[in-house]
């Protein structure tokens, strides 16, 4: 089954869920703000896509972090930072056994069709 991770107030997440609903796709939704993010899930994403793809450096959360948290990032530090601040995750994240996708661009919609 498809799992969609995001924040219910995020416009892109809402657009993605509406798109899935319009196509009759079955999915489970995980609200990262309400439900949090666990280490195994975050590691799976980082291992599959790279921490640079998972971490949203344009977010308000990122801008409000102390410089010490932003310096010398690597995969392990990024996982720790993402788990502690799940709103740093680029959204939405789509996960199924066969794939992990981030964002809602044309390439992602094609893979989900």
C-alpha positions, 0 to 999 in steps of 0.5 A, a space after each residue: 500500500 502507498 503511504 504518503 508522508 507530509 503535513 496536512 496544512 502543506 499546499 503541495 501535500 493537499 494537492 497531492 492527496 486531492 490528485 490521488 483521491 481523484 484517481 481512486 488511489 488507496 493510500 495511508 497518510 502520515 502527518 509528520 507534524 502530528 505523528 513525528 518521524 522515526 529513525 528507521 523511516 528517515 534512514 530508509 529515505 536518506 539511504 534511498 535518495 540521499 540526505 540532500 534530497 530529503 532535507 528542505 533547506 528552503 523551509 522556515 524551520 531550516 532558516 530558524 535553526 542555529 548555525 551550529 545545526 546546519 554546519 558539517 552535515 552528513 547523512 547521520 547528522 541529517 537523519 538526527 536533524 530530520 527526526 528532531 524537526 520533521 517539518 524539515 522533510 521535503 514534502 510529500 514523500 510517497 513510499 511503497 515497497 517498490 519506490 520512495 518518491 519526494 515532491 509532486 512534480 510531473 515525474 512523481 505523478 507519472 510514477 504514481 499513475 
